[in-house]
Amino acid sequence: MDKIALATTWLDSCSGCHMSLLDIDEALIGLAAQVEILFGPLVDNKIFPDHVDVTLVEGAVGSEADKKNILMIRERSRILVSFGDCAVTANVPGMRNRHAVADVLARAYIENADPAAPLSCGAQAGKGSIEFQVVPALCSKVRPVHEFVPVDVFLPGCPPPPEAILYLLSELLAGRSPDMSGKTRFGA
């Protein structure tokens, strides 16, 4: 049997969904015989591959880099899974939608900056301006993955429980479309 090419990635998120994936514990050993993990935060490969069978996307789209990445990931993935509440609804990252981007940046990089620390991201001490050279431009609103690309499977939860992740992967490995109803819920 050929292994399934699997990738995981995160956009604006906390990595809790990936931690829940690791909480599958010893079932990971069984999965390892059936999947080849080509990309993810725990894999050395830094370039998203040209073709992936299944990609789990954690997090919302909150920056121009996220937008560029999700478009490329969708193009290269046969099955795309919105992995967790942030990917499904924008959840916690979406809390910044009530504020202007300039206010969010000022709060993070000027008001809360340690004046004794070296300047980062091009911020200028005392000038009240931020010149970003490294941090990607923020989108005006944080939005869920499906507002940018078609999503094949939605796996809600904050984070999704390990049992739901294992069920999802097992169904996909068996060539079935997983019915996630009753397996998890938002915020669980």
KALINZI-V515799 format. One record per backbone hydrogen bond with DSSP energy under -0.5 kcal/mol. NH is the residue of the N-H (numbers start at 1). CO is the residue of the C=O. Records with the same first field share a line. If there is no record, write none. Layout:
NH: CO  CO
//
This chain:
4: 34
6: 4  36
7: 54
8: 39
9: 56
11: 58
12: 60
13: 11
19: 15
20: 16
21: 17
22: 18
23: 19
24: 21
25: 22
27: 24
28: 25
29: 26
30: 26
31: 27
32: 28
33: 29  30
34: 31
35: 31
36: 4
37: 35
38: 6  36
39: 6
40: 45
43: 40
52: 76
53: 5
54: 5
55: 79
56: 7
57: 55  81
58: 9  56
60: 12
61: 143
62: 60
64: 137
67: 63
68: 64
69: 65
70: 66
71: 67
72: 68
73: 69
74: 70
75: 71
76: 72
77: 73  74
78: 52
79: 53
81: 55
82: 80  153
83: 57  81
84: 82  155
85: 157
88: 84
89: 85
90: 85  86
91: 85
94: 90  91
95: 92
96: 93
97: 94
98: 95
99: 96
104: 100
105: 101
106: 102
107: 103
108: 104
109: 105
110: 106
111: 106
112: 107
113: 110
115: 113
117: 114
123: 120
124: 129
125: 123
127: 124
128: 124
129: 124
131: 122
132: 130
139: 62
143: 61
145: 87
146: 87
147: 144
148: 145
149: 145
152: 80
153: 80
155: 82  153
156: 154
158: 159
160: 157
164: 161
165: 161
166: 162
167: 163
168: 164
169: 165
170: 166
171: 167
172: 168
173: 169
174: 170
175: 172
176: 171
178: 176
180: 178
183: 180
184: 180
188: 185
//
